[in-house]
Amino acid sequence: MEIIIEILMQLLLPIIIEVGLVRWHWLTISGAIVAGFLAFVVLFLAKWSIFPLITFLVLGSLAGKLRSRKDESERNSVLQGDDINIHAAKVDGFDEAKDGGDAKQGKARDHWQVLANGGIFMLLAMLAFLNDSGWLKSILGIHTEVLRFSETCHLLAIISLAVSCADTLSSDFGRVWGGSPRNIITGKRMLKGVSGGVTGAGFVGAFLGAVSIAIFVFWSEFSSLGSSASLFWIVVVFGFMGSVLDSVLGVLFQAKYLDEMGNQVDSSEGGTRALGKGYRWVTNDVVNAVTGILMLLVAVMYLCW
């Protein structure tokens, strides 16, 4: 009976949370469906804690809502002709209040965003499940040291989530408290929200985002990989560096479109804007996913070394 109650609680809790997130416009319906499958793989197959995922989703959504309110407040001030705010928004002819982010920023997360940020976590959880159940050995003929392999998958999953959380909070902290961002490579001023721009507040957000996920190593079982303290800092460093890499890839490859003033922005406005730089198919979701994969490969090489 206790086992049945525990299973029901584990099953009902993610459903209740997802329904609430859809009602609060933190997830779209398609995003909730993918998040539900992710929760199923993590909870019931890999038998990992779901709280790192919940922490990331809550922190990212709250920061996004705070950012949206700040942006709305700035737009209202400009529309109402507030001379002080307009003057403050203009520095060297550059409009700090103007937003250059893509169409998804500040909106509920859809299935692509959930996969871009949590897809690697889900795949590693599935891999750990296949290993623990013996399928990797019986079907694919892959022989592993079961405990160490599964713990490594779990640690890599937490690292991938730390990268996503660091990048998300970096962007939101920079938008709310960072002022006008600078191109991470050239140092030139950029519009708020445009991928590749960084601020001091953004770096603080990246660090806090990585730490908020890294703390879960103290409640997880990684006895064969090292002490919890050392693993904590490994996750923090990889999470923070992932945020930096995301900005670099955003500058170099993500599609940038030219607005009516000739500024580079992330939004194509439904395909009406000309491409100024990058590749059309490289969206913010693609950059997030590629960043996660690259940081995962680096983390694997580091752990093997």
C-alpha positions as CSV (number, residue, x, y, z in Angstrom):
1,M,0.0,0.0,0.0
2,E,2.8,2.4,0.9
3,I,4.5,1.7,-2.4
4,I,1.3,2.4,-4.3
5,I,0.9,5.7,-2.5
6,E,4.5,6.7,-3.2
7,I,4.0,5.9,-6.9
8,L,0.8,7.9,-7.1
9,M,2.5,10.8,-5.4
10,Q,5.4,10.7,-7.8
11,L,3.0,10.5,-10.7
12,L,0.6,13.2,-9.5
13,L,3.1,15.8,-8.4
14,P,4.6,16.4,-11.8
15,I,1.1,16.5,-13.4
16,I,-0.1,19.0,-10.8
17,I,3.0,21.1,-11.3
18,E,2.7,21.0,-15.1
19,V,-1.0,22.0,-15.1
20,G,-0.1,25.0,-12.9
21,L,2.8,26.0,-15.1
22,V,0.5,26.0,-18.2
23,R,-2.2,28.0,-16.3
24,W,0.5,30.5,-15.2
25,H,1.8,30.7,-18.8
26,W,5.2,29.4,-17.9
27,L,4.8,26.4,-20.3
28,T,2.8,25.9,-23.5
29,I,0.7,22.8,-23.8
30,S,3.3,21.2,-26.1
31,G,6.0,22.2,-23.7
32,A,4.1,20.6,-20.8
33,I,3.7,17.3,-22.8
34,V,7.5,17.1,-23.4
35,A,8.2,18.1,-19.8
36,G,5.9,15.4,-18.6
37,F,7.8,12.8,-20.7
38,L,11.0,14.1,-19.4
39,A,9.7,13.8,-15.8
40,F,8.6,10.2,-16.5
41,V,12.1,9.2,-17.8
42,V,13.9,10.9,-14.9
43,L,11.5,9.7,-12.0
44,F,10.4,6.3,-13.1
45,L,13.1,5.0,-15.4
46,A,16.4,6.5,-14.1
47,K,15.0,7.0,-10.6
48,W,16.7,10.3,-10.2
49,S,15.5,13.3,-8.3
50,I,13.3,15.7,-10.3
51,F,14.0,18.7,-8.1
52,P,17.0,20.0,-10.2
53,L,14.6,20.2,-13.2
54,I,11.9,21.9,-11.2
55,T,14.5,24.4,-9.8
56,F,15.6,25.3,-13.3
57,L,12.1,25.7,-14.6
58,V,10.9,27.8,-11.6
59,L,14.0,30.0,-11.5
60,G,14.0,30.5,-15.3
61,S,10.3,31.3,-15.4
62,L,10.4,33.7,-12.5
63,A,13.4,35.5,-13.9
64,G,11.7,35.7,-17.3
65,K,8.5,37.2,-15.8
66,L,10.6,39.8,-13.9
67,R,12.4,40.6,-17.1
68,S,9.1,41.0,-19.0
69,R,7.7,43.4,-16.3
70,K,10.9,45.5,-16.5
71,D,10.7,45.6,-20.3
72,E,7.0,46.6,-20.1
73,S,7.7,49.3,-17.6
74,E,10.4,50.8,-19.8
75,R,8.2,50.7,-22.9
76,N,5.4,52.5,-20.9
77,S,7.7,55.1,-19.7
78,V,8.9,55.9,-23.2
79,L,5.3,55.9,-24.6
80,Q,4.2,58.3,-21.8
81,G,7.0,60.7,-22.7
82,D,8.9,60.5,-19.4
83,D,11.9,62.8,-20.2
84,I,14.0,61.4,-17.4
85,N,13.6,57.8,-18.6
86,I,14.1,58.6,-22.2
87,H,17.3,60.5,-21.4
88,A,18.5,57.6,-19.3
89,A,17.8,55.2,-22.1
90,K,19.9,57.1,-24.6
91,V,23.7,56.7,-24.2
92,D,25.9,57.8,-27.1
93,G,22.9,57.7,-29.4
94,F,22.2,54.1,-28.5
95,D,18.7,53.1,-27.2
96,E,19.1,51.0,-24.1
97,A,15.4,50.6,-23.7
98,K,14.9,49.0,-27.1
99,D,14.6,45.2,-27.1
100,G,16.4,43.1,-29.7
101,G,15.5,39.7,-28.5
102,D,13.7,37.0,-30.4
103,A,9.9,36.4,-30.5
104,K,10.0,33.7,-27.8
105,Q,11.7,35.8,-25.1
106,G,9.3,36.5,-22.2
107,K,6.8,33.9,-23.3
108,A,5.8,30.5,-22.2
109,R,8.4,27.8,-23.0
110,D,7.4,25.5,-25.9
111,H,8.5,22.0,-26.7
112,W,11.6,23.1,-28.6
113,Q,12.8,25.2,-25.6
114,V,12.1,22.3,-23.2
115,L,14.1,19.9,-25.4
116,A,16.9,22.4,-26.0
117,N,17.4,22.9,-22.3
118,G,16.4,19.5,-20.9
119,G,16.9,17.1,-23.8
120,I,20.4,16.1,-22.8
121,F,19.3,15.5,-19.2
122,M,16.5,13.2,-20.5
123,L,18.9,11.3,-22.9
124,L,21.4,10.7,-20.1
125,A,18.7,9.5,-17.8
126,M,17.5,7.1,-20.4
127,L,21.1,5.9,-21.0
128,A,21.5,5.3,-17.2
129,F,18.2,3.3,-17.2
130,L,19.3,1.2,-20.1
131,N,22.6,0.5,-18.4
132,D,21.1,-0.3,-15.0
133,S,18.5,-2.7,-16.6
134,G,21.2,-4.5,-18.5
135,W,19.9,-3.6,-21.9
136,L,23.2,-1.9,-23.0
137,K,25.0,-5.2,-22.4
138,S,22.3,-7.7,-23.7
139,I,21.1,-5.8,-26.8
140,L,24.0,-3.5,-27.8
141,G,26.9,-5.6,-26.4
142,I,28.2,-2.6,-24.5
143,H,30.0,-3.6,-21.3
144,T,30.2,-1.0,-18.5
145,E,31.0,-0.8,-14.9
146,V,27.4,-0.3,-13.9
147,L,27.7,1.9,-10.8
148,R,30.3,4.3,-12.1
149,F,28.7,4.6,-15.6
150,S,25.3,5.4,-14.2
151,E,26.7,7.9,-11.7
152,T,28.7,9.5,-14.5
153,C,25.5,9.9,-16.6
154,H,23.8,11.5,-13.6
155,L,26.7,14.0,-13.0
156,L,26.8,14.9,-16.7
157,A,23.0,15.4,-16.7
158,I,23.4,17.9,-13.8
159,I,26.2,19.6,-15.6
160,S,24.0,20.0,-18.7
161,L,21.2,21.5,-16.6
162,A,23.7,23.9,-14.9
163,V,24.7,25.1,-18.3
164,S,21.1,25.8,-19.3
165,C,20.3,27.5,-16.0
166,A,23.4,29.6,-16.1
167,D,22.6,30.8,-19.6
168,T,19.0,31.5,-18.7
169,L,19.7,33.6,-15.6
170,S,22.6,35.3,-17.3
171,S,20.3,36.6,-20.0
172,D,17.5,37.6,-17.6
173,F,19.8,39.3,-15.0
174,G,21.5,41.2,-17.8
175,R,18.2,42.4,-19.2
176,V,16.9,43.6,-15.8
177,W,20.0,45.0,-14.1
178,G,22.8,45.0,-16.6
179,G,22.2,48.1,-18.8
180,S,23.4,48.0,-22.4
181,P,25.3,44.8,-23.2
182,R,28.5,44.4,-25.0
183,N,29.5,42.0,-27.8
184,I,31.4,39.2,-26.0
185,I,34.0,39.1,-28.8
186,T,34.3,42.7,-30.0
187,G,33.2,44.6,-27.0
188,K,30.8,46.8,-29.1
189,R,27.5,47.9,-27.7
190,M,24.4,45.8,-28.5
191,L,20.7,46.0,-28.0
192,K,19.2,44.3,-25.0
193,G,18.2,40.7,-25.6
194,V,20.4,40.1,-28.6
195,S,22.3,36.8,-28.4
196,G,26.0,37.3,-27.7
197,G,25.7,40.4,-25.6
198,V,27.1,40.2,-22.0
199,T,27.0,42.4,-18.9
200,G,28.4,42.3,-15.4
201,A,25.0,41.5,-14.0
202,G,24.7,38.7,-16.6
203,F,27.9,37.1,-15.4
204,V,26.5,37.2,-11.8
205,G,23.3,35.6,-13.0
206,A,25.3,32.9,-14.8
207,F,27.2,32.1,-11.6
208,L,24.1,31.9,-9.5
209,G,22.3,29.8,-12.1
210,A,25.2,27.3,-12.1
211,V,25.3,27.2,-8.3
212,S,21.5,26.7,-8.0
213,I,21.9,23.4,-9.9
214,A,25.3,22.4,-8.5
215,I,24.0,22.2,-4.9
216,F,22.1,19.1,-5.8
217,V,25.3,17.1,-6.0
218,F,25.2,17.2,-2.1
219,W,21.9,15.2,-2.2
220,S,22.9,12.8,-5.0
221,E,25.0,9.6,-4.9
222,F,28.3,10.1,-6.6
223,S,30.5,8.1,-4.3
224,S,32.6,6.6,-7.1
225,L,33.3,9.9,-8.8
226,G,34.8,12.0,-5.9
227,S,33.8,14.2,-3.0
228,S,30.6,16.3,-3.2
229,A,32.6,19.5,-2.6
230,S,34.9,18.9,-5.6
231,L,32.0,17.8,-7.8
232,F,30.0,20.9,-6.8
233,W,32.8,23.2,-8.2
234,I,33.1,21.1,-11.3
235,V,29.4,21.6,-12.0
236,V,29.7,25.4,-11.3
237,V,32.7,25.9,-13.5
238,F,31.2,23.9,-16.4
239,G,27.8,25.6,-16.0
240,F,29.4,29.1,-16.0
241,M,31.7,28.3,-19.0
242,G,28.7,26.9,-20.9
243,S,27.0,30.3,-20.5
244,V,30.1,32.0,-22.0
245,L,30.2,29.5,-24.8
246,D,26.6,30.1,-25.6
247,S,27.2,33.8,-26.0
248,V,30.2,33.2,-28.3
249,L,28.2,30.8,-30.5
250,G,25.3,33.3,-30.5
251,V,27.6,36.0,-31.8
252,L,29.3,33.9,-34.4
253,F,26.5,31.7,-35.8
254,Q,23.0,32.7,-34.6
255,A,20.8,34.5,-37.2
256,K,20.8,38.3,-36.8
257,Y,18.3,40.4,-38.7
258,L,18.3,44.1,-39.5
259,D,15.6,46.3,-38.0
260,E,14.3,49.6,-39.4
261,M,17.3,51.4,-37.8
262,G,19.9,49.0,-39.1
263,N,20.5,47.4,-35.7
264,Q,21.1,43.7,-35.5
265,V,18.3,41.9,-33.7
266,D,17.3,38.2,-33.1
267,S,13.7,38.5,-34.3
268,S,12.9,38.2,-38.0
269,E,9.4,39.7,-37.5
270,G,7.8,36.8,-39.4
271,G,10.4,36.8,-42.1
272,T,10.0,40.4,-43.1
273,R,13.5,41.5,-42.0
274,A,16.7,40.9,-44.0
275,L,19.3,38.6,-42.7
276,G,22.3,40.6,-41.5
277,K,24.6,37.9,-40.0
278,G,24.6,34.3,-39.2
279,Y,22.4,31.5,-40.5
280,R,18.6,31.5,-40.6
281,W,18.3,28.0,-39.2
282,V,20.5,28.8,-36.2
283,T,18.0,30.0,-33.7
284,N,18.5,30.5,-30.0
285,D,17.1,27.0,-29.3
286,V,19.7,25.6,-31.7
287,V,22.5,27.5,-30.0
288,N,21.3,26.3,-26.6
289,A,21.3,22.7,-27.8
290,V,24.7,22.9,-29.5
291,T,26.2,24.5,-26.4
292,G,24.9,21.7,-24.2
293,I,26.3,19.1,-26.5
294,L,29.7,20.7,-26.7
295,M,30.0,21.2,-23.0
296,L,28.9,17.6,-22.5
297,L,31.8,16.4,-24.7
298,V,34.3,18.6,-22.8
299,A,32.9,17.3,-19.5
300,V,33.3,13.7,-20.7
301,M,36.9,14.3,-21.7
302,Y,37.6,16.0,-18.4
303,L,36.1,13.2,-16.4
304,C,37.9,10.5,-18.5
305,W,41.2,12.4,-18.0
